[in-house]
C-alpha cells in the first residue's frame, strides 16, 4: 500500500523517528495541523511504553537476567532505544535526545567517580522505580522536553550527574571551580563570543556551594546523593558580569549573606534564559535539528522563533508548534535536508523495516561503530553533527547494520512485498522505496536497484525469489547515501 502524505512522513521523521505502517496510517488520517497538535500536546497520552518491554509484538531486549536500566548502562541504552521505537509520544523522546546532546554528560567519567551502577542511576533512574526516588538526568530531560527552558536550566544546575560531571561538587569559596560556570555560559546558553573570561570566573563564584551530599545509610538501596546548597562554601561578595543580569539592566549580583546565597545562581539562570542571544542560539540549534543542516536559517525565521520564546516566558512548546507549522519546515526543499544521527538511522530503520524477532541489543555495538553511544557523548560539547557523522568506517557500520536488520527481517519483508507488488521488478523496487522513504534516487541509482532485482536469474516473481530480493533491496536502500538523510 502507498505510505501516505509525504508531509506527514516528513513531520514524523523530524518530530519523531520515522513511522511504521500503522503509525503512518493513524497520522495520515488527520489534517497536518491536527497531527502537529497531537505530537506537541503529548501529555494527553499515557506514558506506558515501558510496560510493553518483553511483550509479544514489540522489539526484543536482551538482559543478563531481568532488565535493570536503573543500574546497568547497556540495559538503560536498550530501554531508551525501545522507547524511541514504540513510544506514542515521539516528540518527547526526540527532545530528550536533543537535550542529551545540549547538556552532554558522559557515563564513563561518572562511572570512574561513582561506580557503574550509581553512574547509570543518576543518568537514567525513574523516581517510581528507584528506592531513593532518584530522578535521573534522562528523566529530567523527558520532564522538561517541551517545557520551560529556564526551569530546565535551573534543574540541570542542580542535577547530580551534571554536578559530578563538571565538578560542581568541588566548587567552594576558597577554591572556585570554573567548569560548570564556563559551560553554562559557553554551551548551555549564550555561546562562544558572547561572554568574557571574567564572566566565567564570576559564574563560578555564583555557583559556589551548589554541591551534593550523601543521604541514607551506606550499603542500602535507598542511599543516594542529592543536591545541596552548602552556605558555608558560598562566596558572598558581589559578582559583576559584562551582560545584564536584571531587567533594569543591572550587571552586578549584589553581595548576600551566605544563607541566601543560592539566589545568586537563580538570578544568573534567569538572566541567561531571558538573554536574546540565548534565545537565538537555541533557535538556531532547533533549526538544525528539525529543519535543515544543509540550508542556513533565514535570520527572520530565527528572530520570529526567538520572539515567541521570549514572549512566552521561555516555554518551548509554542516555539515547536510554530516551527512545525511554518513554511520553512514544510518547504519540500527542506525534506531530507538533515544528516541522520546514528540513533535516528537505527530507530527509523527498525520502525520501517520491522522488528519481529529482532533485539535492540543488536544495535548497541553498531551504534558505537557509527560514533554515537547513548549516555556517552565524546565531551561536554556533545557529538559532532552533520557531515561529521560520516567516514568510511561509520558508513560501513551503517551498511553492516542494514545487512543484519534486513537479513533478520527477510521473511517479514518478503511477505509484505509478495502480497502487495504487481509482480514486476520495477513494482518491487518502487514498493520498497515507498516503504523506506529516502532522498530522491537519480536515474543511475534507480537502475542499479532494478539491475540487482533481476540479476542472477530470470525474474518470475516467485515467493522464493522475493524472499531473497526483498531483503537485498532493503539492504541496498538502507545502506545508500540517500537514506542517510531525514
C-alpha positions as CSV (number, residue, x, y, z in Angstrom):
1,X,0.0,0.0,0.0
2,X,1.1,3.6,-0.5
3,X,2.5,5.1,2.6
4,X,0.6,8.3,2.7
5,X,1.1,12.1,2.7
6,X,4.8,12.9,2.3
7,X,4.4,16.0,4.5
8,X,3.2,13.7,7.3
9,X,6.2,11.4,6.7
10,X,8.5,14.4,6.9
11,X,6.9,15.5,10.2
12,X,7.2,12.1,11.7
13,X,10.9,11.8,10.7
14,X,11.7,15.1,12.3
15,X,9.3,15.3,15.3
16,X,9.9,11.6,15.9
17,X,12.0,8.8,14.5
18,X,10.0,7.9,11.3
19,X,6.9,5.7,11.2
20,X,5.8,2.1,10.7
21,X,2.7,1.5,8.6
22,X,0.1,1.6,11.5
23,X,1.6,4.8,12.9
24,X,1.6,6.5,9.5
25,X,-2.0,5.4,8.8
26,X,-3.0,7.0,12.1
27,X,-1.4,10.4,11.5
28,X,-2.3,10.5,7.8
29,X,-6.0,10.3,8.7
30,X,-5.9,13.8,10.3
31,X,-5.1,17.2,8.9
32,X,-1.5,18.3,9.1
33,X,-2.2,20.9,11.8
34,X,-4.0,18.3,13.9
35,X,-1.0,16.0,13.6
36,X,1.3,18.7,14.8
37,X,-1.0,19.3,17.8
38,X,-1.1,15.6,18.6
39,X,2.7,15.4,18.6
40,X,3.2,18.6,20.6
41,X,0.5,18.1,23.2
42,X,1.6,14.6,24.0
43,X,0.7,14.9,27.7
44,X,-2.8,13.7,26.9
45,X,-1.3,10.3,26.1
46,X,-0.5,8.0,28.9
47,X,3.2,7.1,29.0
48,X,3.0,3.4,29.3
49,X,5.6,2.3,26.7
50,X,7.9,0.7,29.3
51,X,5.1,-1.7,30.3
52,X,5.5,-3.4,26.9
53,X,9.1,-4.4,27.2
54,X,9.3,-8.2,26.9
55,X,5.8,-8.4,25.5
56,X,5.0,-10.2,22.2
57,X,4.7,-7.9,19.2
58,X,7.4,-5.5,20.3
59,X,11.2,-5.3,19.6
60,X,13.1,-7.5,22.0
61,X,15.7,-6.6,24.7
62,X,18.4,-8.8,26.0
63,X,19.5,-8.8,29.6
64,X,21.7,-11.0,31.8
65,X,18.7,-11.6,34.0
66,X,15.9,-9.1,34.3
67,X,16.3,-5.8,32.6
68,X,18.0,-3.4,35.0
69,X,18.0,0.0,33.3
70,X,18.4,1.8,36.7
71,X,21.9,0.3,37.3
72,X,23.2,-1.4,34.1
73,X,24.1,1.1,31.4
74,X,23.6,-1.2,28.4
75,X,20.1,-2.0,29.8
76,X,19.5,1.7,30.1
77,X,20.5,2.1,26.4
78,X,18.3,-0.7,25.4
79,X,15.3,0.8,27.2
80,X,15.8,4.1,25.6
81,X,16.0,2.5,22.1
82,X,12.8,0.6,22.9
83,X,11.1,3.8,23.9
84,X,12.2,5.5,20.7
85,X,10.8,2.7,18.6
86,X,7.5,2.2,20.4
87,X,6.6,5.4,22.2
88,X,3.3,7.1,21.5
89,X,5.0,10.4,22.5
90,X,7.7,10.5,19.8
91,X,8.4,14.3,20.3
92,X,9.1,13.8,23.9
93,X,11.9,11.2,23.1
94,X,13.2,13.4,20.2
95,X,13.5,16.4,22.5
96,X,15.1,14.3,25.3
97,X,17.7,13.3,22.7
98,X,18.2,17.0,21.8
99,X,18.7,18.0,25.4
100,X,21.0,15.0,26.0
101,X,23.3,16.4,23.3
102,X,22.8,20.0,24.5
103,X,23.7,19.2,28.2
104,X,26.1,16.4,27.2
105,X,27.0,14.2,30.2
106,X,29.1,11.0,29.8
107,X,28.7,7.8,31.6
108,X,32.4,6.7,31.6
109,X,33.7,9.6,33.6
110,X,30.8,9.3,36.1
111,X,31.4,5.6,36.4
112,X,35.0,6.3,37.3
113,X,33.9,8.6,40.0
114,X,30.8,6.9,41.3
115,X,30.9,3.3,40.0
116,X,28.9,1.9,37.1
117,X,25.7,1.2,38.9
118,X,25.5,4.7,40.5
119,X,26.5,6.4,37.3
120,X,23.7,4.7,35.5
121,X,21.3,5.6,38.3
122,X,22.0,9.3,38.1
123,X,21.7,9.3,34.3
124,X,18.6,7.1,33.9
125,X,16.7,6.3,37.1
126,X,12.9,6.9,37.4
127,X,11.7,8.0,40.8
128,X,8.9,5.4,40.6
129,X,11.5,2.6,40.3
130,X,14.3,3.9,42.5
131,X,14.3,3.1,46.2
132,X,15.6,6.6,46.9
133,X,13.3,8.2,44.4
134,X,16.2,9.5,42.3
135,X,15.3,11.4,39.2
136,X,17.9,10.5,36.6
137,X,19.1,13.1,34.1
138,X,17.3,11.5,31.1
139,X,14.0,11.6,33.1
140,X,14.7,15.3,33.8
141,X,15.0,15.8,30.0
142,X,11.7,14.0,29.5
143,X,10.1,16.0,32.2
144,X,11.1,19.3,30.6
145,X,11.3,18.0,27.0
146,X,8.9,20.7,25.6
147,X,8.6,22.7,28.8
148,X,10.3,25.8,30.2
149,X,13.9,26.3,29.3
150,X,14.6,28.5,32.3
151,X,13.3,25.7,34.6
152,X,15.3,23.1,32.8
153,X,18.5,25.2,33.1
154,X,17.9,25.6,36.8
155,X,17.3,21.9,37.3
156,X,20.3,20.9,35.3
157,X,22.4,23.2,37.5
158,X,21.3,21.0,40.5
159,X,21.4,17.7,38.6
160,X,23.7,15.1,40.4
161,X,25.1,13.7,37.1
162,X,26.0,17.2,35.9
163,X,27.3,18.2,39.4
164,X,29.8,15.4,39.3
165,X,30.5,15.5,35.5
166,X,31.5,19.2,35.7
167,X,33.0,19.2,39.2
168,X,30.3,21.4,40.8
169,X,30.7,19.3,44.0
170,X,34.3,20.8,44.3
171,X,33.2,24.4,43.8
172,X,33.9,26.3,47.0
173,X,34.5,29.9,48.1
174,X,38.1,29.0,48.9
175,X,38.7,27.4,45.5
176,X,36.1,28.3,42.9
177,X,35.8,25.6,40.2
178,X,35.2,27.1,36.8
179,X,34.0,24.0,34.8
180,X,30.2,24.4,35.2
181,X,30.4,28.2,35.2
182,X,32.1,28.2,31.9
183,X,29.8,25.7,30.2
184,X,26.6,27.2,31.4
185,X,27.7,30.4,29.5
186,X,29.5,28.8,26.6
187,X,27.5,25.7,25.8
188,X,24.2,25.8,27.6
189,X,23.1,29.4,27.0
190,X,24.9,32.4,25.3
191,X,27.5,30.6,23.3
192,X,31.1,31.4,22.3
193,X,31.9,35.0,21.8
194,X,29.1,36.4,23.9
195,X,30.8,36.4,27.3
196,X,34.2,37.2,28.8
197,X,36.7,35.3,30.9
198,X,35.8,37.5,33.8
199,X,32.1,36.3,33.3
200,X,33.3,32.7,33.7
201,X,35.0,33.5,37.0
202,X,32.0,35.4,38.2
203,X,29.7,32.5,37.2
204,X,32.0,30.0,39.1
205,X,31.7,32.2,42.2
206,X,27.9,32.4,41.8
207,X,27.6,28.6,42.0
208,X,30.0,28.1,44.9
209,X,28.2,25.8,47.4
210,X,26.0,24.2,44.8
211,X,27.1,20.7,45.7
212,X,25.9,17.2,46.6
213,X,25.5,15.3,49.8
214,X,25.1,11.6,50.6
215,X,21.9,10.7,52.3
216,X,20.8,7.4,53.8
217,X,22.8,4.5,55.3
218,X,25.6,3.4,53.0
219,X,25.1,0.0,51.6
220,X,21.3,0.4,51.4
221,X,19.3,0.7,48.2
222,X,17.7,3.9,49.4
223,X,21.1,5.7,50.0
224,X,22.0,8.2,47.3
225,X,23.4,11.6,46.5
226,X,21.2,14.7,46.4
227,X,21.7,18.3,45.6
228,X,22.5,20.6,48.5
229,X,23.2,24.3,48.8
230,X,26.1,24.5,51.2
231,X,26.0,28.0,52.5
232,X,29.4,27.6,54.2
233,X,31.0,27.1,50.9
234,X,29.4,30.1,49.1
235,X,31.3,33.2,48.2
236,X,29.2,36.1,49.4
237,X,30.8,39.0,47.6
238,X,29.2,40.9,44.7
239,X,29.6,39.4,41.2
240,X,29.8,41.6,38.2
241,X,29.1,40.5,34.6
242,X,29.5,42.0,31.2
243,X,25.8,41.5,30.3
244,X,22.6,42.4,32.1
245,X,21.6,40.2,35.0
246,X,18.4,42.1,35.9
247,X,15.6,43.5,33.7
248,X,16.6,47.1,34.6
249,X,20.0,46.5,33.0
250,X,21.9,45.9,36.3
251,X,25.0,43.8,35.8
252,X,26.0,43.1,39.4
253,X,24.6,40.4,41.6
254,X,24.8,42.1,45.0
255,X,26.6,40.8,48.0
256,X,24.3,38.5,50.0
257,X,24.5,36.7,53.3
258,X,25.6,33.1,52.8
259,X,22.3,31.8,54.0
260,X,20.5,33.3,50.9
261,X,23.4,32.9,48.5
262,X,21.6,30.3,46.4
263,X,19.7,33.3,45.0
264,X,22.9,34.3,43.1
265,X,22.6,31.2,40.9
266,X,18.9,31.7,40.4
267,X,19.5,35.3,39.3
268,X,22.1,34.2,36.8
269,X,19.9,31.4,35.4
270,X,17.1,33.8,35.0
271,X,19.4,36.3,33.2
272,X,20.7,33.6,30.8
273,X,17.3,32.3,30.0
274,X,16.0,35.8,29.1
275,X,19.0,36.9,27.2
276,X,18.2,37.4,23.5
277,X,21.5,35.6,22.5
278,X,20.4,32.5,24.4
279,X,17.1,32.7,22.5
280,X,18.8,33.0,19.1
281,X,21.3,30.2,19.9
282,X,18.6,27.8,21.0
283,X,16.5,28.6,17.9
284,X,19.5,28.0,15.6
285,X,20.1,24.7,17.2
286,X,16.4,23.8,16.8
287,X,16.6,24.8,13.2
288,X,19.5,22.5,12.6
289,X,17.8,19.6,14.5
290,X,14.3,19.9,13.0
291,X,14.5,21.9,9.7
292,X,17.9,21.7,7.9
293,X,21.6,21.5,8.4
294,X,22.2,22.0,4.7
295,X,20.4,25.3,4.4
296,X,21.3,28.3,6.5
297,X,18.3,29.6,8.5
298,X,16.8,32.8,7.4
299,X,17.5,35.5,10.1
300,X,13.9,36.5,10.1
301,X,12.9,32.9,11.0
302,X,15.3,32.7,13.9
303,X,14.1,36.1,15.2
304,X,10.5,35.0,14.9
305,X,11.1,31.9,16.9
306,X,13.3,33.8,19.4
307,X,10.5,36.3,19.9
308,X,8.0,33.5,20.6
309,X,10.3,32.0,23.1
310,X,10.8,35.3,25.0
311,X,7.2,36.4,24.8
312,X,6.1,33.0,26.2
313,X,8.5,33.2,29.2
314,X,10.9,30.6,27.8
315,X,8.3,27.9,27.1
316,X,9.4,25.6,24.3
317,X,6.0,24.2,23.3
318,X,4.9,27.4,21.5
319,X,8.2,27.6,19.7
320,X,7.9,24.0,18.5
321,X,4.3,24.4,17.4
322,X,5.3,27.5,15.3
323,X,8.3,25.7,13.9
324,X,6.4,22.6,12.7
325,X,3.6,24.7,11.2
326,X,6.0,27.1,9.5
327,X,6.5,27.3,5.7
328,X,10.2,26.9,6.4
329,X,9.7,23.5,8.0
330,X,7.1,22.3,5.4
331,X,9.1,23.5,2.4
332,X,9.8,20.4,0.2
333,X,13.4,21.6,-0.3
334,X,13.8,21.0,3.5
335,X,12.7,17.4,3.2
336,X,15.8,15.1,3.6
337,X,17.9,18.1,4.4
338,X,19.3,16.9,7.7
339,X,22.0,14.3,8.2
340,X,20.6,11.4,10.2
341,X,22.2,10.8,13.6
342,X,23.2,7.2,14.1
343,X,20.5,6.7,16.7
344,X,17.9,8.2,14.3
345,X,19.2,5.9,11.5
346,X,18.9,2.8,13.6
347,X,15.5,3.5,15.1
348,X,14.0,4.6,11.8
349,X,15.3,1.6,10.0
350,X,13.8,-0.7,12.6
351,X,10.4,1.1,12.5
352,X,10.3,1.0,8.7
353,X,11.7,-2.5,8.1
354,X,10.2,-4.3,11.1
355,X,11.3,-5.8,14.4
356,X,9.7,-9.3,14.8
357,X,12.5,-11.4,16.3
358,X,15.0,-8.5,16.4
359,X,16.6,-7.1,19.5
360,X,17.7,-3.6,20.3
361,X,20.8,-5.2,21.9
362,X,21.9,-6.0,18.4
363,X,22.1,-2.2,17.7
364,X,24.4,-1.4,20.7
365,X,27.8,-2.3,19.1
366,X,26.8,-1.0,15.7
367,X,26.0,2.4,17.3
368,X,29.4,2.5,18.9
369,X,30.9,1.9,15.4
370,X,28.8,4.7,14.0
371,X,30.2,7.0,16.7
372,X,27.1,7.5,18.8
373,X,26.7,5.6,22.0
374,X,23.8,6.8,24.1
375,X,24.8,8.3,27.5
376,X,28.4,8.7,26.2
377,X,28.8,11.9,24.2
378,X,32.5,12.5,23.5
379,X,32.8,15.6,25.6
380,X,30.8,18.4,27.2
381,X,30.2,19.9,23.7
382,X,28.3,16.8,22.6
383,X,28.6,15.0,19.3
384,X,30.0,16.5,16.1
385,X,26.9,16.7,13.9
386,X,26.1,17.0,10.2
387,X,28.7,15.6,7.8
388,X,30.9,14.8,10.8
389,X,28.8,11.6,11.4
390,X,30.2,10.2,8.2
391,X,33.5,8.5,7.4
392,X,34.3,5.3,5.5
393,X,34.2,3.4,8.8
394,X,31.0,4.8,10.1
395,X,29.3,4.4,6.8
396,X,30.4,0.8,6.7
397,X,28.9,0.4,10.2
398,X,25.6,1.7,8.9
399,X,25.7,-0.7,5.9
400,X,26.5,-3.6,8.2
401,X,23.7,-2.8,10.5
402,X,21.4,-2.6,7.5
403,X,22.5,-6.1,6.4
404,X,21.9,-7.5,9.9
405,X,18.4,-6.0,10.2
406,X,17.2,-6.8,6.7
407,X,18.6,-10.4,6.9
408,X,16.7,-10.8,10.2
409,X,13.5,-9.4,8.7
410,X,13.7,-11.2,5.3
411,X,10.5,-13.2,5.8
412,X,8.6,-10.1,7.0
413,X,9.8,-8.1,4.1
414,X,9.1,-10.9,1.6
415,X,5.6,-11.4,2.9
416,X,4.7,-7.7,2.7
417,X,6.2,-7.3,-0.8
418,X,4.8,-10.5,-2.1
419,X,1.3,-9.6,-1.0
420,X,1.3,-6.1,-2.5
421,X,3.5,-5.6,-5.5
422,X,2.2,-6.3,-9.0
423,X,4.7,-8.9,-10.0
424,X,7.3,-6.8,-11.9
425,X,10.8,-6.0,-10.8
426,X,10.0,-2.3,-11.2
427,X,7.0,-2.6,-9.0
428,X,9.0,-4.3,-6.3
429,X,11.7,-1.6,-6.4
430,X,9.2,1.2,-6.1
431,X,7.2,-0.6,-3.4
432,X,10.4,-0.9,-1.3
433,X,11.3,2.8,-1.9
434,X,7.8,3.7,-0.8
435,X,8.3,1.7,2.4
436,X,11.8,3.1,3.1
437,X,11.5,6.8,2.1
438,X,14.8,8.5,1.3
439,X,16.2,11.4,-0.6
440,X,15.5,11.2,-4.3
441,X,17.4,8.5,-6.1
442,X,18.7,9.6,-9.5
443,X,18.2,7.5,-12.6
444,X,21.6,5.7,-12.4
445,X,20.9,4.7,-8.8
446,X,17.4,3.5,-9.7
447,X,18.8,1.4,-12.5
448,X,21.3,-0.2,-10.1
449,X,18.4,-1.2,-7.8
450,X,16.5,-2.6,-10.7
451,X,19.6,-4.4,-12.0
452,X,20.0,-6.0,-8.6
453,X,16.4,-7.2,-8.6
454,X,16.8,-9.1,-11.9
455,X,20.4,-10.1,-11.6
456,X,21.4,-13.7,-11.4
457,X,18.2,-15.4,-12.6
458,X,15.2,-14.8,-14.8
459,X,12.6,-12.9,-13.0
460,X,9.5,-14.9,-12.2
461,X,8.2,-13.1,-9.1
462,X,8.1,-16.4,-7.1
463,X,7.9,-16.3,-3.3
464,X,11.4,-17.8,-3.1
465,X,12.8,-15.2,-5.4
466,X,11.1,-12.4,-3.5
467,X,12.4,-13.7,-0.2
468,X,16.0,-13.1,-1.4
469,X,15.5,-10.0,-3.4
470,X,13.2,-8.0,-1.0
471,X,15.8,-8.2,1.8
472,X,18.6,-7.4,-0.6
473,X,16.8,-4.4,-1.9
474,X,16.0,-3.1,1.6
475,X,19.7,-3.6,2.5
476,X,20.8,-1.5,-0.5
477,X,18.3,1.3,0.2
478,X,19.2,1.5,3.9
479,X,22.9,1.5,3.1
480,X,22.6,4.1,0.4
481,X,23.7,7.7,0.7
482,X,20.1,8.8,0.1
483,X,18.8,7.0,3.2
484,X,21.2,8.8,5.5
485,X,19.1,12.0,5.4
486,X,16.0,12.6,7.3
